[in-house]
Amino acid sequence: MGLESEAGGSESRFAADVEAITSALGHADRAAPFRSYCAGLLLPGDRKSVEPMAARVQPGRVQAAHQSLHHFVAKADWSDDTVLAAVRARVLPIIERRGAIRALIVDDTGMPKKGKHSVGVARQYCGQLGKQDNCQVAISLSAANDHASLPIAYRLYLPHAWADDPDRRAQAGVPDDVVFQTKPEIALDQLGAARAAGIKAEVALLDAGYGTDTDLRDGITALGLAYVVGIQSSTSLWPPGMQPLPPKPWSGRGRPTSAIRRDTAHQPISAKQLAIGLPKKAWKRVTWREGSNTKLASRFAAVRVRPAHRDDHRATPRPEEWCLIEWPADEPEPTKYFLSTLPANISLRALANTAKLRWRIERDYQDLKQELGLGPYEGRGWRGFHHHATLCIAAYGFLISEREAIPPSGSRSTVFIEEHRLSHSYRPRGSPDPT
């Protein structure tokens, strides 16, 4: 396929994508700014904020284009959920050509911010920086198989300082029905909505920031999903062959007790204690997928355990599930721990492969931030924050579609969208006059 025909095909497919999603925007006059905004996200450029994108897609009328795009992303009353559903309906069938959706993957991402007026900004842990700092945090859900993944939900975490402050809520346009929720509660809502929308997956994948939440794990099970979740090395477990003591026999006086129990001689152990105590033969080298340069492999062990956290409030022990442990041969101690409700007869390789599939959401964030400008949205309001993310995901869906359309001999990263040359007189707002 020649460069010219490939460019024409990409342009026509982009136009078809825009047309397919336009109906979800509510008004036909939103089609043009939708196309321009997504094109601006896809085109090269260090800054993916509104004015530079307006200059790249419509250099002859930058000011008018800027106003149109700003209104579309920050003010226009269209539904993020409806647009994301349209993107999902168009892109997931393309992903599923290479295999059924295997997993729903939860993660969050931090966007560093200065000041205190952008919606949801607070001093909190920012994964991008690896420390506590001023940032916004959003929770997302991706649908994935072994070949690709697509974010299907995206929601800002609103700390108490925002959720409980009427003035800040009003200034940022936070909807009245948005109340404080923990990150695990938001994640469970997203998983429930995906199940209600008919998205079929065998398992939910979450890191240890979510996996240590017992209520979240129970909620995932109640949705009919298996899970593989990261846990801390300190997580308490009943090792094989052990479980809590039965309730105390009733003495005939007072109210009978129904809670299972433990005593000083009968206690659960930590995940790390379990791992250290396993025999050498329990550890197997497992290869889970091809990396960019070599096969990815490590040492794993898997043991049937019962989670022990808060089980002394229950009448029966928790069911057995897998504790998967990774201990690379060149490390002095285990590095990762997981709990999983995947079937008891699953192989160690399949269990490790499923746990490692979580890398796909990390790839989503890498592309969304580095290629499509997810992070640098400069507006302060609730609506603009979520509209910008939805449009980034729409553009990302087009990228996924293109990667499937381009033959193996072609470039996997090239997307042909017409780019116009800037006028020599164009000068971004706030920049000094070169003359």
N, C-alpha and C positions, 0 to 999 in steps of 0.2 A: 504493500500500500504506500503510495507516494505521500509526501508531506502535505501537498495541497489537498488531496482527497481526504486525508486523515483529518485535516483542519476543518474541512467542510462538514465531514461527518460529525465531528465533535460539536460544531456550532449548531447543527440541526438537532442533535440529541439534547443539547442544552436548551434549545427553544422548546423541544417537546417536554422536557422536565418542567420548565416554567409554566407551560400551558396546562400540564396535568395537575399542578399544585395550585394554580391561580384560583380555582373555584373555592378552595379552602380559606381564601383571604376575605371572602365576603363581598367584595366589590371589584368589578372588572378594572376600575381605574387604579387599582393597586398592583396590577400586573407589571407595569413599566418600572416603578421603583423596586419591586421585588426582583425583577430581572437585573436591574442596575446594581442593586445591593449585592446580590449573589455573585455577579460578574466581578464587582470590586473586590470581594473576598477571595475569589479564585485567581485574580491577576497578581503578578509579582508586586512586591512593595513592602517596605519595612513597617509602615503604619497602616493598619486596617481600620482607622477611625473614619467618621463620615466624610469630612472634607477632603482628605487625600483620595478616598475612593471616588467621590464625585468628580474630582479632577481627572482621574484615570479613565472613567467611563464616559464622561461628557465634558471634555476640556474646553469646548466652545461656549459653555454656559454653566460654569462651575458654581456660581452663586445660586442660581435657580435650582440646579441639581442638588446642591447641598441642602437647601431648604426642603426640597421634596423628600430626600432620603431621611433627613432628620425627623420630619413629621411622620414618615412611614414607620420608622423604628421606635421613636420615643413617644408618639402621641396616638397613632392610629389604633382603633379598637378592634383588632382581629385576634383570634384565639390561637395561642401557642399550641394547645393540645390538638386542635383541629388540623393545623398545619403539620405538626409532627406526625399525626396519624396518616396524612396524605403522603408524607415522605416515606414513612414506614411501608405503606401499601405499595409504593413504587419500587423501593429498594430491596426490601426483604426477599421478594421472589427472585431477584437477581442473585442475592447472596445464597439462596437455597438451591440454586442450580448446582452448587458445589457440595451440597449436603444439607441435611436438616439443621435447624437451629438447635444447638446443644445446650446453651447456657444463657441465663440472665445474670449479668455481672454488675454489681453495685460498686461504686467508688465515689470519692469526692475530690474536688480540686480547689486549690486556693489561688486567688488573684490578688497580689500585693496592691495596696492602695494607700495614697497619702491623704491626709485630712480625715474628716469624720462625717461628711455629708452624703457620700454615696451609700445607697441603700444596703443595709446589712453589714457595713464595714465595722470591724471591731478588732481588738487585739486578741488573736486566737491562733491556734496552730495553723501554719501555712505549709503544705507539703512541698510547694515549689521552692520555698526558702529553707525548708527543713528545720524550722524553729517557730516560736511564737512571734507574731508581728501583726501589724495593721493590715487586714486583708478582708476580702469577701470569700465565702466558701459556698460552693454549690454541690449538691448531690445529684448523681446521674445514674441511669440504668442503660446498659447496652445489651442488645441481643447478638449472640455470637455463635459461629461454628468455627471449624479449624482454619478456615480460609479468610474470613472477614468478620467485621462486627459493625453495628450501627447504634449510636445512642438513640434511645426511644423516649427518654424522659430526662428532664433537667429542671432542678428547683433550687432556689437560693435558700440557704440556712439563715434564719432570722434569730439572732441571739435575744435573750430576755431584754437587753437594753434597748432593742428596737421593737420587739413584739409588744412590750408593755408600755411604750411611750406614745401616746396619741398624737402629739405634735410631730414627732419624727415620722410616724406612719403617714400622717396627712401630707407632709411635705414631699415624701417619696412616693405617694400614691399606692401604698400597700393596701390591697383589697381587704374589706371588712372580715371576710371569712377566713383570712390567713391568721392563724393563731400560732403561739409558740409550739414547736415540735422539736424533739431531739432528732439528731441525724438518723439513728436507727428507725425512729417512727416514720420519718420521711421516706426512708428506703423501703420499709414495709408497705407503705401506701403505693409507691411506684411499682413494686412487685405485684401487689394486688390488682392494680389497674392493668398491668400487662397480662395477667391471667384472665381478667374480665374481658380484655380485648381479643382473647383467643390466641395469644402468642404461646405456642407450645415449646417447651424446653424441659429437659430432664432434670436440671439442677440449677440452683442459685449459687453464685460464687461471690464471696466477700472476704476482705482482709481482716486482720485482727482488730482494727479499729471498730469493726461491727460484729465480728464473730464472737467476741467475749460477752455480748449482750444476750443473756438467756431468753428474755422475752422475745427478742427478734428471732432467735432460732426456733422458738416454739411457734411464733407467728408464721414463719416460712413453712414449717411442717403442716400447720393448719390450712395453708393454701394448697396443699397437695404437692409441694415441691420438695425434692431432696436438696441437700446443701453440701457444699464443701467450704468451710469457713476457717480463716486463720484464728489462732488463739495464742495467748501468752504462755510462756514456759511455766508460769506460776498457776495456771488453771488447774483446779482440783478435779481429780478423776478417781473412780473406783477401778483398779486394775483387773485383769482377767481373773475370774473365780471369786471376786469379792463384790459385795453390795451392802447397802445400809442394813442395819439391824431392824427387825420387825418392830411394830409398836409395842410398848410395854403392856403386859397382860393387865387386865382390869382387876383391881383389888377388891371391887365391890363397893368402894366408897368414892364419891365425887363423880365427875364426868369422865367417861372412858376416853382415852387418847387414841387418835388414829394416825398420828404422824410417825413415819419411819425415823430412825435415829442413829446416832453414833455415840461411842464413848471414848474414853482416853486410850483404850487398847485397840479400838476399831475405827480407824480414820482413813479417809482418802489420801492419795498422794498427789504431788504436782506432776504435770506433764513432763517436766525435766527429770524428776526422780524416776518416772516410768521409763524414759528413754535411756538414762544412764544404766538402769538395771537390766536392760534387754541383753540377751546373749549375742555373741558375735554373729551367729548364723541367722539372726533375725534381720540383718541388714543386707540389702540387695542393691546392686547397681542397676539403675533404670534410665533408659533413654526415652525422652518424651517427644522430641520433635527436632527437625533440622533447624539449626540457627543459620545466620548469614554466612558463617565461615566453617562451622563444624556442627556435629550433632550435640544437642544439649543433654547432659546426663548428670546424675548425682546418686548418692546412696540414700535409700529410703527403708523404713520399716513401718508396718501397719499392724495395729493391735486393736482387738475389740474391747471397748471400755464402756463405762457408764459415767456421764457427766455428773458431778457431785454438787455443783453450786446451788445452794438453796433447796436441796432435795429434802432437808429435814422439815420442810413445810408441806411435804407431799405425803399421801397415804401409801403410795407404791414407788419403787425405784424407777428411775428413768430407763427407757429402753437402751439396749446396747447399740453403740455406733462405732464407727472407725475413728481411731486416733492415728493419723498419718504424721510421720516425723521425718524430716530431712536432716541428714548429717553428712555433709561432704567429707570425703576422705582426708582432705587437707585442713580441716577445721578442728579445733580442740574440743568443741562441744556441738550439740545439735543447733541448727540455725533457724528452722521453721517448724511450726506445729499446726496441725489442722484437725478439726472434727468434721466428720462426714456421715450423713445418713444414706449414702448410696448403698446398694444391696450388699448383703453379707458375703455373697459369692463373687464379688467383683475381684478382678486380678489386681495385684500391686501396680502393675504398669498402667492399667486403665485408671486406677485411682489417682496415681501421680500425674498422669496426662491431664485428667480433668482439673485437678488443683492448679496446674500450671497454665491452663487456658485463660486464667485471669489476666495474663499479659496483654490480651487483646484490648482491654479497656485502657491500658496504659498507652498503647499505640494510638487509640482514638484521641486521647488527650494530647499526645505529641503532635499529631497532624492538625488537630483543631487549633492548637495554640501557635505552633510554629508556621503552619501553612495558611491558616484561615482566620487568624486574628481573634480567637475566642477571648483572649485575655484583655486586650487594651480598650474595651468599650469605655468611653469617657462620660457617658450620661450618668445621672445620679438616681433615676427613678426605677421602681419595680418593673413597670411595663417595658421600658427600654432595655433593662438588663436581660429580661427573659426573651424579648423579641430578637435582640442581637444574637443570643445563643441559639434560638430556633433557626435563624437564617444561616448561622454558621453550620448547623447540623444539616440543613437543606443543601448547602453547597458541598458539604462532606458526602452526602448521599450521592450527589452527582459525580464526585471523585470516585466513589466506590463503583458506580455504574460504568464509568470510563475505564477503570482498571480491568473490568470484566470484558469490555468491548474491544480493547486494544489487543492485538495478537501477541503471542509470546516474544516475537522478534522486535516488537515496538517498545518504546520507552514506557515504563510503568508509571511514571510520574508526570508525563506531559499532558496538559489539558489546553486545548486551543480555544481561547476566547479572544475576540478582537480587542486589541489594545490601541487606544488613540494617543497620538503624540500630544504632549502638553504644549500650550501656547508659550512662546518665549516671555510673554508679559505676565504669566501666572506667578503669583507670589502667595504662599500660605499666610493665613491670618497670623499676625504677631511676629512674622519674620521681618528682619530689617530690609529696607529698600537698598538693593545692590548698587544703586547709583548714588 
